[in-house]
Amino acid sequence: MMSEQELLERITLDPKVMTGKPVIKGTRLTVEYILNLLAHGMSVSEILEEYPGLTHADIQACLLFATKALADTSFMPLIPESA
């Protein structure tokens, strides 16, 4: 099992790659893209099959990165819940 720090080191930000969006190290696959695939129902296995260079740890790193990024923000639902 990798530590949080080891997982987060799998995500890089470089203004010259994908306009500075966070990407999985050594790829042009953004964290946003991977999360979008998961959100639309693609399984981790399907993603790994589609992108053979990725590992399960890369997907975990994307999820952890998103969790850390959201931890320090206020979140407003797009549609307010009715009482």
C-alpha positions in Angstrom: 0.0 0.0 0.0 1.4 3.4 -1.0 1.5 6.4 1.3 -0.5 9.5 0.5 2.7 11.3 -0.4 3.8 8.5 -2.8 0.4 8.6 -4.4 0.4 12.4 -4.8 3.9 12.3 -6.4 2.2 10.4 -9.3 0.4 13.7 -10.2 2.3 16.5 -11.7 1.6 20.1 -12.8 3.5 21.6 -15.7 2.4 24.7 -17.5 3.8 23.2 -20.8 1.7 20.0 -20.4 -2.1 20.2 -20.9 -2.1 23.9 -20.1 -0.9 23.2 -16.5 -3.8 20.9 -15.5 -2.8 18.2 -13.0 -1.8 15.0 -15.0 -0.7 11.5 -14.2 3.1 11.6 -14.3 4.5 10.5 -17.6 1.2 10.9 -19.4 -1.1 13.6 -20.9 -4.0 12.1 -19.0 -5.5 14.8 -16.7 -6.9 14.0 -13.3 -10.1 15.7 -14.5 -10.3 13.3 -17.5 -9.9 10.2 -15.3 -12.5 11.4 -12.8 -14.9 12.1 -15.6 -14.5 8.6 -16.9 -15.3 7.2 -13.4 -18.2 9.6 -13.0 -19.7 8.4 -16.2 -19.6 4.8 -15.1 -16.3 3.5 -16.5 -14.8 1.0 -14.1 -11.2 1.1 -12.9 -10.6 -2.1 -14.8 -12.0 -0.6 -18.0 -9.8 2.4 -17.7 -6.7 0.3 -17.1 -7.6 -1.8 -20.1 -8.1 1.3 -22.3 -4.8 2.9 -21.1 -2.4 0.0 -20.5 0.4 2.3 -19.2 -1.7 3.3 -16.2 -1.8 1.5 -12.9 -4.3 1.1 -10.2 -2.2 3.5 -8.1 -2.5 6.1 -10.8 -6.3 6.0 -10.4 -6.0 6.1 -6.6 -3.7 9.1 -7.0 -6.4 10.9 -9.0 -9.0 10.3 -6.4 -6.7 11.4 -3.6 -5.6 14.5 -5.5 -9.3 15.5 -6.0 -10.1 14.8 -2.3 -7.2 17.0 -1.2 -8.1 19.7 -3.7 -11.7 19.9 -2.4 -10.8 19.7 1.3 -9.9 23.4 1.4 -12.8 24.8 -0.6 -16.4 25.6 0.0 -18.7 23.5 -2.1 -22.0 24.9 -3.3 -24.4 22.4 -5.0 -25.4 23.4 -8.5 -29.1 22.8 -7.7 -30.3 23.9 -4.2 -32.1 21.2 -2.4 -35.8 22.0 -1.6 -37.0 21.7 1.9 
